[in-house]
Amino acid sequence: MMRRDQKIRFKIKKISKRNRLTVFKSNFHIYAQLIDDSKGKTLASSSSSEKEIKSKKLNKKEVAELVGKEIAKKIISKGIKNVAFDRGRYKYHGLIKILADAARSEGLNF
């Protein structure tokens, strides 16, 4: 039996040729990165452990929203509008949904 994250990544890579916006969440931080699977390179990344985000004393929901907006700005500045959202092993609710909605509000399509 495949784990949830393996099933999701398999479907994304099989169906879509877009770059992948991956989200990882730990107990203390949330990370987002744009990955080009054809080259195996990370094109942009943002996380709650960056100095400018960490210095603002925010709660987890506000941090997830800020990380979503920051990654969207970095991706759009590279000229990419369409991405495939890889939520990994996480259900699409809570902090993952907040991050995705913030990225969409900045202009990303997924």
N, C-alpha and C positions, 0 to 999 in steps of 0.2 A: 504494500500500500504506500503510495507516494504521500509525502507531507504536503500540506496546503501550499507552502511557498514554492515547492517544486512544480506542482500542477499549474499554478498561476504563471510562473516564468516560462514553462513549456508552451502554454497557450499564447502568451505575449510574443515569444520569439517565433512561433510557428505562423501566426496570423499576421502580425504587424512587422513592417520594416522600419518603423519609427525608432527614434532613440528612446531609451527607457529611463523614466524618472523613478528612482528607487527610494524607498523610505525605510529607515531602521529606527527603532525606538528602544532605548534602554530605560532603566529605572530613573535615571537622572537627566538624560539628554535625548534629543531627537535629531536625526541626521537625514538629509536628502541629497541625492546626487544624480546627475544626468550621465548615463552610460551609453556609449556607442558600441553596440555588440559586434558589429562587423570588424571594428578595429581593436576592440577590447580595451578602450580607453575611457577614462572619466573626463567629461567635458566641463562640468561645473559642479560645485558642491556648496552646501551651506549647512550649518549645524548650530545648535544652541550652545556649543562650547566655544564659539568664536568670541573674541574679546568684546566687540561692540554689542552683541546680543547678551552676553553673560553679565556685562556691567550694569545693564538695566535690570532692576529687581522686579521681575514679572512672574506671574503664575504660569503653570504649564500650558494652559490654553492660549494665553497671549503669546507665549514663546513659540508654540506651534504655528500660530498665525503669522508671526514675524518671519519665521524660517521659510514658510511657504511663499511669502511675498518676496523675500530676498532671493530664493532660488529661481523664482519666475523672472525677476529682473535680470539675473545673470544669464539665464537661458535666452531670453528675448534679445539681450544685447549681443549674443552670438548669432542672431538671425534665425533662430529656430522657434517656430510657433506651435508645431504639432509634436506631441510626445505620447508615449504609452505609459500609463501610470501603473507601477509595480508596487503593490501594497505589501508584498512579501507574505509573511505568515499571519499578518494582522487582519482582523475584520475591518470593514470599512465603516467605522464609527469612532467617536471620541476624537482623540488627537490626530489620527490619520485623516479623518474627514475634515477637520478644521484646517489642516495643512493643505489638503487638496482644494478645498473651497477658496482658500486665500490665493493659491497659485492660479486658479481659474479666474478669480476677480482681477488679477493683474494682466490677464490676456493669454494665458496658455490654453491650448485645446487638447483635451483628452477625454 
